[in-house]
């Protein structure tokens, strides 16, 4: 596998984000509140599928947007790229400059490589199973920090609104125990910031596999853990909750969530 060629394709896709010019007719609504797709989301996914197919013709593709060549979760048993062409579309629409291209590669339903690129600051996070995690070619390894040692981060989206009230109860508790709380608007980038040691934890109640696939292996190769909020394995064929963190912080947040669950009697609902 020519991972350098994959990385270069992801970089080229990132340049498409940075050079984009959005007009009012470039944005369309998708199902759910405040859920958008732009013409660039579609164009970049088409570009990625075409280019990646050229170097890995046997691979399937599970992308966010409905484009030609996207087999979604139907072909995860072999090689499969999981693609979010613009993670942080709302940020992109408002020139918030915190969006990325996220491309993960799975084999037999297990992640084997990940590439997350923020073109605005030229940050390329990469990982290959068993070979470590890197930021712009430099090895990264997160310290095993506790909540009180660092920044806690989280994500939420109005189109994934179930459990929002309980999420913010957890965020309030993280705020009380950590140095600060952040919400960046790009799950892939926020997870990679955990891998790089900039945050100690990232929490979100519901994400799709292409949102976290690439970042999941980057976190693991950097010495962190990524699970669902109840500690079970993440899924690649359907949405799930996400807790990515340094090992000590992950344990603290799971204990915190369990305590909140027990006081609300909504445990089963939150785990969906």
C-alpha positions in Angstrom: 0.0 0.0 0.0 1.4 3.4 -1.0 0.4 5.4 2.0 2.4 8.5 0.8 0.3 8.5 -2.3 -2.9 8.5 -0.2 -1.6 11.3 1.9 -0.8 13.4 -1.2 -4.4 12.9 -2.4 -5.8 14.0 0.9 -3.6 17.1 0.8 -4.9 18.0 -2.7 -8.4 17.6 -1.4 -7.6 19.9 1.5 -6.3 22.6 -0.9 -9.8 22.5 -2.6 -11.3 23.4 0.8 -8.8 26.3 1.4 -9.3 27.7 -2.1 -13.1 27.4 -2.2 -15.4 30.3 -2.9 -18.9 29.7 -1.5 -21.9 31.4 -3.1 -25.5 31.2 -1.8 -26.4 28.5 -4.3 -23.5 26.3 -3.2 -25.3 25.3 0.1 -28.2 22.9 0.5 -30.1 21.5 3.5 -29.9 17.8 4.4 -32.3 15.9 6.6 -32.3 17.3 10.2 -31.9 20.7 11.8 -28.9 22.8 10.8 -27.6 20.0 8.6 -25.9 21.3 5.4 -24.1 20.0 2.4 -22.2 22.2 0.0 -21.2 21.7 -3.6 -17.6 21.4 -2.3 -18.5 18.4 -0.1 -19.8 16.6 -3.1 -17.0 17.6 -5.4 -14.3 16.7 -3.0 -15.8 13.3 -2.2 -16.0 12.6 -6.0 -12.3 13.7 -6.3 -11.2 11.5 -3.4 -13.1 8.4 -4.7 -11.7 8.8 -8.2 -8.1 9.4 -7.1 -8.0 6.7 -4.4 -9.6 4.2 -6.8 -6.8 4.8 -9.1 -4.2 3.6 -6.6 -6.3 1.1 -4.7 -8.8 -0.2 -7.3 -9.9 -3.1 -5.1 -11.1 -0.8 -2.3 -14.7 0.1 -1.6 -15.8 3.5 -0.3 -18.0 4.6 2.6 -18.5 8.4 2.3 -20.8 10.9 3.8 -22.3 12.3 0.6 -24.4 10.4 -2.0 -22.0 10.2 -4.9 -21.1 7.7 -7.6 -18.8 4.9 -6.2 -20.1 5.3 -2.6 -21.1 1.8 -1.4 -21.5 3.1 2.1 -21.5 0.4 4.9 -22.3 -2.5 2.5 -18.7 -3.5 1.7 -16.7 -3.3 4.9 -15.4 -6.9 4.8 -12.5 -6.1 2.4 -10.5 -2.9 2.0 -12.7 0.2 2.4 -12.0 3.9 2.6 -14.2 5.8 5.1 -14.4 9.4 3.8 -15.7 12.7 5.2 -14.7 15.2 2.5 -15.3 18.2 4.7 -15.6 17.4 8.4 -16.9 20.7 9.9 -19.2 21.8 7.0 -20.9 24.5 9.1 -17.4 25.9 10.1 -16.5 25.8 6.4 -19.7 27.7 5.4 -18.9 30.5 7.8 -15.1 30.6 7.1 -14.4 29.5 10.7 -11.1 27.9 9.3 -11.5 24.8 11.4 -12.5 22.0 9.0 -10.6 19.1 7.6 -10.5 16.2 5.1 -10.8 12.9 6.9 -9.9 9.6 5.2 -9.6 6.3 7.0 -8.8 2.9 5.6 -10.3 -0.3 7.0 -9.7 -3.9 6.3 -12.1 -6.6 7.5 -13.9 -4.0 9.6 -10.8 -2.9 11.4 -9.0 0.4 10.9 -5.5 0.1 9.4 -4.7 3.7 8.5 -5.9 7.2 9.0 -5.3 10.6 7.4 -6.8 13.9 8.8 -5.7 17.2 7.1 -6.5 20.7 8.2 -5.5 22.8 5.2 -5.9 26.2 7.0 -2.9 25.5 9.2 -1.3 22.8 7.1 -1.6 20.1 9.8 -1.6 16.5 8.5 -2.3 13.8 11.1 -1.5 10.3 10.0 -1.3 6.8 11.4 -0.7 3.2 10.1 -1.5 0.3 12.4 1.5 -0.7 14.3 3.7 2.2 13.1 2.7 5.1 15.4 0.9 8.4 14.9 2.4 11.5 13.3 1.7 15.2 12.9 3.4 16.6 9.8 5.9 13.7 9.9 6.8 14.1 13.6 5.8 11.2 16.0 3.1 12.1 18.5 2.3 10.3 21.8 -0.1 11.6 24.3 0.6 11.8 28.0 -1.6 9.7 30.2 -3.3 12.8 31.8 -6.3 13.2 34.0 -9.1 15.7 33.5 -7.6 18.1 36.0 -4.4 18.2 33.9 -5.8 19.6 30.7 -8.6 20.7 28.4 -11.8 18.7 27.8 -13.5 18.8 24.5 -16.9 17.8 23.1 -19.1 17.9 20.1 -22.8 18.2 19.4 -25.0 18.8 16.4 -28.6 20.0 16.2 -29.4 17.3 13.7 -28.3 14.7 16.3 -30.3 16.4 19.1 -31.3 13.3 21.2 -29.6 13.4 24.6 -28.4 17.0 24.3 -29.6 17.9 27.9 -27.7 15.0 29.4 -24.6 15.7 27.2 -24.5 19.2 28.7 -24.7 17.8 32.2 -21.6 15.8 31.4 -19.9 18.8 29.9 -20.8 20.8 33.0 -19.1 18.2 35.1 -16.0 18.1 32.8 -15.9 21.9 33.1 -15.8 21.6 36.8 -13.0 19.1 36.8 -10.8 20.2 33.9 -8.7 23.3 33.2 -11.2 24.3 30.4 -13.8 23.1 27.9 -13.7 23.5 24.1 -16.1 22.6 21.2 -14.4 23.0 17.9 -17.1 21.9 15.4 -15.0 19.2 13.7 -15.0 15.8 15.4 -12.0 14.5 13.4 -9.8 17.5 14.2 -10.9 17.5 17.9 -10.1 13.8 18.2 -6.7 14.4 16.6 -6.0 17.2 19.1 -6.5 14.6 21.8 -3.9 12.4 20.0 -1.5 15.3 19.9 -1.9 16.0 23.7 -3.7 19.4 23.2 -6.8 18.0 24.9 -7.2 15.1 27.3 -10.7 14.0 26.2 -13.2 14.3 23.4 -16.9 13.3 23.9 -19.9 13.1 21.5 -23.1 11.3 21.9 -23.6 10.3 18.2 -21.3 10.3 15.2 -21.2 8.5 11.9 -18.3 6.1 11.2 -16.8 8.4 8.5 -16.6 11.2 11.2 -14.3 9.3 13.5 -12.8 6.4 11.5 -9.5 8.1 10.5 -9.0 9.8 13.9 -9.7 6.6 15.8 -6.5 4.9 14.6 -4.5 8.1 15.1 -5.6 8.2 18.7 -4.9 4.5 19.3 -1.4 4.8 17.7 -0.7 7.9 19.8 -1.3 5.8 23.0 -4.9 6.9 23.7 -8.2 5.0 23.8 -11.4 5.4 21.8 -14.6 3.7 22.6 -18.3 4.3 22.9 -19.3 6.2 26.0 -20.1 2.9 27.8 -16.7 1.5 27.0 -17.8 -0.8 24.2 -16.0 -0.9 20.9 -16.8 1.7 18.2 -18.7 0.6 15.2 -17.8 1.1 11.5 -21.2 0.1 10.0 -23.5 2.4 12.0 -23.4 5.5 14.1 -22.3 5.4 17.7 -21.2 7.5 20.6 -17.5 8.4 20.9 -15.2 8.9 23.8 -11.6 9.5 22.8 -9.1 10.2 25.5 -5.9 9.6 27.4 -6.5 6.3 29.4 -6.8 8.0 32.8 -9.1 10.7 31.6 -11.2 8.1 29.8 -11.8 6.2 33.0 -12.8 9.4 34.8 -15.3 10.4 32.2 -16.8 6.9 32.0 -17.3 7.0 35.8 -18.8 10.5 35.5 -21.2 9.4 32.8 -22.2 6.3 34.8 -23.0 8.4 37.8 -25.1 10.8 35.7 -26.9 7.8 34.0 -27.7 6.3 37.4 -29.3 9.6 38.6 -31.4 10.0 35.4 -32.4 6.4 34.7 -31.7 7.0 31.0 -28.7 4.7 30.5 -30.1 2.6 27.7 -31.4 5.6 25.7 -28.0 7.3 25.9 -26.1 4.2 24.6 -28.0 4.1 21.4 
